[in-house]
Amino acid sequence: MARTFRRQRQAQPIAELNLTNLIDLGFTLLIIFMIATPLINQEQSMKLNLPVTSRSPQTASKDTKAQVISIDQQGRYFWGNPPVAVTLTELTSRLNALAAQSSPPVISIHADADVKYQKVMTVLDELKKRGLGSINLPSQPDR
C-alpha cells in the first residue's frame, strides 16, 4: 500500500508577514539617521565675522520723497543726486537734519558691489539711530 505524503495545494495565498525583518530594517535606518544627522549639521554651518551695529530698534515711516546716499568702490560717501562727496561726520549731520523733518524722505543707499560690507552697515546704523526707517537698497538685475 503506497502512501502519498504530499500536501494538498491551497487555493488561498499565505497571509503571514515576518515582522522580524521589518524590525531589523527599522532599527538599521534609525542607526543610520542617528549617525548622519550630526554630520549634516556640521556641513551646513559657516563661521562669519559679521559687521557690528547698535541695538536700537528700527522704526518705520511712510514717505514719498527720496534721498540718495552712494558709496563708491574706495568706500567714499556721496550725498544726493548729482552726488556730492561728504565725510561720515557731514553725512551724520545731514541725516540729523532729515530726521528733524516732519516727514523724512526714503533713503536709497547705492553701494558698489566691491565696497566693504562694514561701510554699508555703518550708514544703516546711522539711519537706524536717527529713526529713519524707510530705506531702499537697490541692486542691478542679473545679466
KEMI-313655 format. One record per residue: residue in three letters; x, y, z of N, C-alpha, C in turn. Coordinates in steps of 0.02 Angstrom, whole numbers, plus 50000, padded with zeros to 5 digits. Layout:
+---------+-------+-------+-------+-------+-------+-------+-------+-------+-------+
| residuo |   npx |   npy |   npz |  capx |  capy |  capz |   cpx |   cpy |   cpz |
+---------+-------+-------+-------+-------+-------+-------+-------+-------+-------+
|     ala |     X |     Y |     Z |     X |     Y |     Z |     X |     Y |     Z |
...
+---------+-------+-------+-------+-------+-------+-------+-------+-------+-------+
END
This chain:
+---------+-------+-------+-------+-------+-------+-------+-------+-------+-------+
| residuo |   npx |   npy |   npz |  capx |  capy |  capz |   cpx |   cpy |   cpz |
+---------+-------+-------+-------+-------+-------+-------+-------+-------+-------+
|     met | 50041 | 49943 | 50000 | 50000 | 50000 | 50000 | 50044 | 50063 | 50000 |
|     ala | 50037 | 50100 | 49951 | 50078 | 50159 | 49943 | 50043 | 50219 | 49973 |
|     arg | 50082 | 50257 | 50007 | 50053 | 50315 | 50041 | 50085 | 50379 | 50012 |
|     thr | 50045 | 50430 | 50001 | 50072 | 50493 | 49975 | 50078 | 50542 | 50033 |
|     phe | 50137 | 50574 | 50036 | 50150 | 50622 | 50090 | 50146 | 50695 | 50065 |
|     arg | 50119 | 50706 | 50010 | 50113 | 50774 | 49983 | 50055 | 50809 | 50015 |
|     arg | 50065 | 50876 | 50024 | 50010 | 50917 | 50047 | 49964 | 50933 | 49990 |
|     gln | 49904 | 50944 | 50007 | 49858 | 50966 | 49955 | 49869 | 51041 | 49944 |
|     arg | 49867 | 51062 | 49883 | 49877 | 51133 | 49868 | 49820 | 51175 | 49894 |
|     gln | 49838 | 51231 | 49923 | 49787 | 51276 | 49948 | 49772 | 51329 | 49896 |
|     ala | 49712 | 51349 | 49890 | 49692 | 51399 | 49841 | 49703 | 51470 | 49867 |
|     gln | 49716 | 51478 | 49932 | 49724 | 51544 | 49961 | 49799 | 51559 | 49971 |
|     pro | 49819 | 51625 | 49961 | 49889 | 51643 | 49973 | 49904 | 51645 | 50048 |
|     ile | 49968 | 51638 | 50065 | 49988 | 51639 | 50135 | 49988 | 51713 | 50157 |
|     ala | 49953 | 51730 | 50209 | 49944 | 51799 | 50232 | 49986 | 51814 | 50293 |
|     glu | 50041 | 51782 | 50301 | 50084 | 51794 | 50359 | 50142 | 51839 | 50339 |
|     leu | 50158 | 51888 | 50381 | 50216 | 51931 | 50371 | 50267 | 51915 | 50424 |
|     asn | 50328 | 51914 | 50403 | 50382 | 51902 | 50451 | 50403 | 51971 | 50477 |
|     leu | 50383 | 51990 | 50537 | 50397 | 52056 | 50565 | 50469 | 52063 | 50589 |
|     thr | 50504 | 52011 | 50597 | 50574 | 52015 | 50619 | 50616 | 52054 | 50569 |
|     asn | 50607 | 52040 | 50506 | 50646 | 52076 | 50455 | 50628 | 52150 | 50453 |
|     leu | 50563 | 52167 | 50462 | 50543 | 52237 | 50462 | 50571 | 52274 | 50523 |
|     ile | 50573 | 52243 | 50580 | 50600 | 52274 | 50640 | 50675 | 52285 | 50632 |
|     asp | 50710 | 52237 | 50603 | 50782 | 52245 | 50590 | 50795 | 52303 | 50542 |
|     leu | 50754 | 52309 | 50490 | 50761 | 52364 | 50443 | 50749 | 52431 | 50478 |
|     gly | 50698 | 52434 | 50520 | 50684 | 52496 | 50556 | 50741 | 52518 | 50601 |
|     phe | 50769 | 52471 | 50639 | 50825 | 52487 | 50683 | 50887 | 52507 | 50642 |
|     thr | 50898 | 52476 | 50586 | 50955 | 52494 | 50543 | 50948 | 52566 | 50518 |
|     leu | 50889 | 52584 | 50494 | 50877 | 52652 | 50471 | 50884 | 52702 | 50527 |
|     leu | 50861 | 52685 | 50587 | 50867 | 52729 | 50644 | 50940 | 52742 | 50661 |
|     ile | 50981 | 52691 | 50660 | 51053 | 52699 | 50674 | 51086 | 52741 | 50621 |
|     ile | 51069 | 52731 | 50558 | 51098 | 52771 | 50503 | 51081 | 52844 | 50512 |
|     phe | 51018 | 52861 | 50527 | 50998 | 52930 | 50536 | 51030 | 52961 | 50599 |
|     met | 51038 | 52921 | 50651 | 51070 | 52948 | 50712 | 51143 | 52965 | 50699 |
|     ile | 51176 | 52928 | 50656 | 51246 | 52942 | 50640 | 51251 | 52999 | 50590 |
|     ala | 51206 | 53002 | 50541 | 51211 | 53051 | 50487 | 51189 | 53121 | 50507 |
|     thr | 51143 | 53129 | 50554 | 51116 | 53195 | 50572 | 51169 | 53243 | 50599 |
|     pro | 51212 | 53223 | 50646 | 51264 | 53271 | 50667 | 51312 | 53290 | 50612 |
|     leu | 51325 | 53245 | 50565 | 51370 | 53260 | 50510 | 51339 | 53311 | 50463 |
|     ile | 51274 | 53306 | 50452 | 51239 | 53354 | 50408 | 51240 | 53423 | 50440 |
|     asn | 51229 | 53428 | 50505 | 51229 | 53492 | 50539 | 51297 | 53525 | 50537 |
|     gln | 51351 | 53487 | 50539 | 51418 | 53515 | 50537 | 51433 | 53544 | 50468 |
|     glu | 51408 | 53513 | 50416 | 51422 | 53536 | 50348 | 51385 | 53601 | 50332 |
|     gln | 51328 | 53614 | 50362 | 51288 | 53672 | 50345 | 51304 | 53734 | 50385 |
|     ser | 51349 | 53730 | 50432 | 51366 | 53789 | 50472 | 51427 | 53823 | 50443 |
|     met | 51427 | 53890 | 50447 | 51482 | 53929 | 50421 | 51496 | 53984 | 50471 |
|     lys | 51559 | 53993 | 50489 | 51578 | 54045 | 50536 | 51592 | 54109 | 50497 |
|     leu | 51556 | 54163 | 50515 | 51564 | 54228 | 50483 | 51577 | 54281 | 50536 |
|     asn | 51618 | 54330 | 50518 | 51629 | 54388 | 50560 | 51586 | 54445 | 50533 |
|     leu | 51524 | 54449 | 50558 | 51476 | 54499 | 50532 | 51491 | 54568 | 50560 |
|     pro | 51474 | 54620 | 50524 | 51484 | 54688 | 50549 | 51440 | 54701 | 50610 |
|     val | 51462 | 54751 | 50650 | 51428 | 54766 | 50712 | 51383 | 54826 | 50703 |
|     thr | 51322 | 54822 | 50730 | 51276 | 54879 | 50730 | 51250 | 54890 | 50801 |
|     ser | 51220 | 54947 | 50812 | 51192 | 54960 | 50878 | 51127 | 54921 | 50886 |
|     arg | 51103 | 54916 | 50947 | 51043 | 54876 | 50961 | 50980 | 54919 | 50965 |
|     ser | 50982 | 54981 | 50940 | 50923 | 55023 | 50943 | 50871 | 54998 | 50893 |
|     pro | 50807 | 54999 | 50911 | 50756 | 54972 | 50865 | 50746 | 55017 | 50805 |
|     gln | 50728 | 54987 | 50749 | 50717 | 55024 | 50688 | 50643 | 55039 | 50681 |
|     thr | 50626 | 55102 | 50669 | 50556 | 55121 | 50662 | 50540 | 55133 | 50588 |
|     ala | 50479 | 55118 | 50570 | 50458 | 55126 | 50500 | 50417 | 55190 | 50493 |
|     ser | 50425 | 55223 | 50435 | 50385 | 55283 | 50420 | 50366 | 55282 | 50347 |
|     lys | 50311 | 55317 | 50330 | 50287 | 55319 | 50261 | 50308 | 55385 | 50230 |
|     asp | 50342 | 55381 | 50172 | 50368 | 55441 | 50140 | 50356 | 55437 | 50065 |
|     thr | 50358 | 55496 | 50034 | 50352 | 55499 | 49961 | 50416 | 55527 | 49930 |
|     lys | 50455 | 55566 | 49968 | 50517 | 55595 | 49942 | 50572 | 55542 | 49947 |
|     ala | 50627 | 55555 | 49911 | 50684 | 55508 | 49912 | 50749 | 55547 | 49917 |
|     gln | 50797 | 55518 | 49952 | 50865 | 55546 | 49959 | 50914 | 55490 | 49945 |
|     val | 50966 | 55504 | 49906 | 51014 | 55453 | 49886 | 51079 | 55462 | 49924 |
|     ile | 51104 | 55406 | 49952 | 51171 | 55403 | 49981 | 51209 | 55351 | 49941 |
|     ser | 51266 | 55370 | 49913 | 51306 | 55323 | 49873 | 51372 | 55309 | 49907 |
|     ile | 51397 | 55248 | 49898 | 51463 | 55228 | 49923 | 51501 | 55197 | 49865 |
|     asp | 51557 | 55228 | 49847 | 51595 | 55203 | 49790 | 51642 | 55146 | 49810 |
|     gln | 51680 | 55122 | 49762 | 51723 | 55064 | 49772 | 51777 | 55077 | 49824 |
|     gln | 51800 | 55138 | 49831 | 51851 | 55155 | 49881 | 51821 | 55166 | 49951 |
|     gly | 51755 | 55165 | 49958 | 51723 | 55175 | 50022 | 51707 | 55247 | 50038 |
|     arg | 51709 | 55292 | 49989 | 51692 | 55362 | 49999 | 51616 | 55370 | 49995 |
|     tyr | 51590 | 55418 | 50035 | 51519 | 55431 | 50038 | 51501 | 55489 | 49993 |
|     phe | 51442 | 55484 | 49961 | 51416 | 55537 | 49918 | 51344 | 55549 | 49937 |
|     trp | 51323 | 55613 | 49934 | 51256 | 55633 | 49955 | 51219 | 55662 | 49895 |
|     gly | 51157 | 55641 | 49886 | 51112 | 55672 | 49838 | 51122 | 55650 | 49767 |
|     asn | 51083 | 55683 | 49724 | 51086 | 55669 | 49652 | 51083 | 55735 | 49616 |
|     pro | 51134 | 55763 | 49587 | 51200 | 55734 | 49575 | 51241 | 55725 | 49639 |
|     pro | 51283 | 55674 | 49641 | 51319 | 55658 | 49703 | 51371 | 55710 | 49722 |
|     val | 51372 | 55725 | 49787 | 51421 | 55771 | 49816 | 51460 | 55732 | 49869 |
|     ala | 51527 | 55733 | 49865 | 51568 | 55695 | 49912 | 51562 | 55725 | 49982 |
|     val | 51551 | 55681 | 50032 | 51545 | 55702 | 50102 | 51584 | 55653 | 50145 |
|     thr | 51602 | 55677 | 50204 | 51634 | 55632 | 50253 | 51579 | 55601 | 50296 |
|     leu | 51597 | 55556 | 50339 | 51548 | 55523 | 50382 | 51516 | 55573 | 50431 |
|     thr | 51556 | 55620 | 50456 | 51528 | 55670 | 50502 | 51479 | 55716 | 50466 |
|     glu | 51496 | 55737 | 50404 | 51449 | 55777 | 50366 | 51385 | 55738 | 50350 |
|     leu | 51393 | 55674 | 50336 | 51336 | 55632 | 50321 | 51290 | 55626 | 50382 |
|     thr | 51319 | 55618 | 50441 | 51278 | 55613 | 50501 | 51242 | 55679 | 50516 |
|     ser | 51274 | 55736 | 50503 | 51240 | 55800 | 50515 | 51182 | 55809 | 50465 |
|     arg | 51191 | 55786 | 50404 | 51136 | 55791 | 50355 | 51079 | 55743 | 50373 |
|     leu | 51097 | 55685 | 50400 | 51046 | 55639 | 50422 | 51007 | 55666 | 50482 |
|     asn | 51042 | 55702 | 50526 | 51008 | 55735 | 50582 | 50957 | 55786 | 50557 |
|     ala | 50975 | 55822 | 50505 | 50928 | 55871 | 50476 | 50868 | 55836 | 50445 |
|     leu | 50879 | 55780 | 50413 | 50823 | 55742 | 50385 | 50778 | 55714 | 50440 |
|     ala | 50808 | 55691 | 50494 | 50769 | 55662 | 50549 | 50726 | 55715 | 50584 |
|     ala | 50747 | 55778 | 50580 | 50709 | 55831 | 50612 | 50647 | 55851 | 50572 |
|     gln | 50643 | 55831 | 50509 | 50586 | 55847 | 50468 | 50524 | 55809 | 50492 |
|     ser | 50465 | 55838 | 50478 | 50403 | 55805 | 50499 | 50391 | 55741 | 50459 |
|     ser | 50408 | 55741 | 50396 | 50402 | 55680 | 50355 | 50468 | 55668 | 50319 |
|     pro | 50514 | 55631 | 50350 | 50579 | 55619 | 50319 | 50573 | 55577 | 50255 |
|     pro | 50618 | 55587 | 50208 | 50614 | 55550 | 50144 | 50637 | 55477 | 50151 |
|     val | 50624 | 55439 | 50098 | 50651 | 55372 | 50092 | 50725 | 55378 | 50075 |
|     ile | 50768 | 55342 | 50110 | 50839 | 55344 | 50098 | 50858 | 55285 | 50053 |
|     ser | 50887 | 55300 | 49995 | 50909 | 55249 | 49948 | 50985 | 55244 | 49952 |
|     ile | 51010 | 55186 | 49971 | 51082 | 55176 | 49978 | 51108 | 55138 | 49918 |
|     his | 51150 | 55172 | 49878 | 51180 | 55142 | 49819 | 51253 | 55126 | 49836 |
|     ala | 51269 | 55063 | 49840 | 51337 | 55044 | 49858 | 51368 | 55002 | 49802 |
|     asp | 51431 | 55014 | 49790 | 51468 | 54975 | 49740 | 51471 | 54902 | 49764 |
|     ala | 51472 | 54855 | 49716 | 51473 | 54784 | 49734 | 51537 | 54764 | 49770 |
|     asp | 51592 | 54801 | 49759 | 51656 | 54783 | 49789 | 51671 | 54821 | 49854 |
|     val | 51624 | 54862 | 49878 | 51636 | 54900 | 49939 | 51632 | 54853 | 49999 |
|     lys | 51670 | 54870 | 50052 | 51667 | 54829 | 50112 | 51598 | 54834 | 50143 |
|     tyr | 51574 | 54777 | 50166 | 51507 | 54772 | 50196 | 51500 | 54817 | 50257 |
|     gln | 51553 | 54827 | 50293 | 51551 | 54869 | 50353 | 51532 | 54941 | 50336 |
|     lys | 51552 | 54966 | 50278 | 51535 | 55035 | 50258 | 51459 | 55042 | 50251 |
|     val | 51426 | 54993 | 50221 | 51354 | 54996 | 50213 | 51320 | 54989 | 50281 |
|     met | 51346 | 54946 | 50324 | 51317 | 54936 | 50390 | 51325 | 54999 | 50433 |
|     thr | 51378 | 55037 | 50423 | 51388 | 55099 | 50460 | 51333 | 55150 | 50441 |
|     val | 51318 | 55155 | 50377 | 51265 | 55201 | 50355 | 51198 | 55177 | 50381 |
|     leu | 51184 | 55112 | 50377 | 51121 | 55085 | 50402 | 51114 | 55097 | 50477 |
|     asp | 51169 | 55091 | 50514 | 51168 | 55103 | 50586 | 51153 | 55176 | 50602 |
|     glu | 51183 | 55222 | 50564 | 51170 | 55293 | 50574 | 51097 | 55309 | 50558 |
|     leu | 51069 | 55278 | 50507 | 50998 | 55289 | 50491 | 50953 | 55262 | 50546 |
|     lys | 50971 | 55205 | 50573 | 50930 | 55173 | 50625 | 50932 | 55214 | 50689 |
|     lys | 50991 | 55242 | 50705 | 50997 | 55283 | 50766 | 50951 | 55344 | 50764 |
|     arg | 50940 | 55371 | 50703 | 50900 | 55431 | 50696 | 50827 | 55417 | 50681 |
|     gly | 50808 | 55353 | 50679 | 50739 | 55336 | 50667 | 50717 | 55343 | 50595 |
|     leu | 50765 | 55345 | 50549 | 50749 | 55348 | 50478 | 50741 | 55276 | 50453 |
|     gly | 50680 | 55252 | 50455 | 50667 | 55181 | 50442 | 50650 | 55163 | 50371 |
|     ser | 50634 | 55212 | 50328 | 50618 | 55196 | 50259 | 50682 | 55196 | 50218 |
|     ile | 50706 | 55135 | 50205 | 50770 | 55126 | 50172 | 50760 | 55084 | 50110 |
|     asn | 50794 | 55102 | 50057 | 50793 | 55064 | 49995 | 50864 | 55044 | 49977 |
|     leu | 50874 | 54980 | 49965 | 50940 | 54954 | 49944 | 50933 | 54925 | 49874 |
|     pro | 50940 | 54966 | 49822 | 50930 | 54941 | 49753 | 50988 | 54896 | 49732 |
|     ser | 50973 | 54853 | 49684 | 51025 | 54809 | 49655 | 51015 | 54805 | 49580 |
|     gln | 51066 | 54783 | 49546 | 51061 | 54776 | 49474 | 51030 | 54708 | 49458 |
|     pro | 50990 | 54704 | 49406 | 50962 | 54639 | 49386 | 51017 | 54594 | 49359 |
|     asp | 51006 | 54528 | 49363 | 51054 | 54480 | 49336 | 51060 | 54489 | 49261 |
|     arg | 51120 | 54479 | 49237 | 51133 | 54488 | 49165 | 51123 | 54423 | 49129 |
+---------+-------+-------+-------+-------+-------+-------+-------+-------+-------+
END
